């Protein structure tokens, strides 16, 4: 049985939101490095085969 939930407002202090966003950015850096490495390997394989 599914229930619908609608969020209308979130109470969050400004500095808490800033620290959350900084942590979000810092967490995305390793993810971008991993995606760059995977993309580089894929492009190298494509260059070798074609």
Secondary structure as GFF3:
##gff-version 3
##sequence-region A 1 50
A	DSSP	alpha_helix	14	49	.	.	.	ID=ss1
###
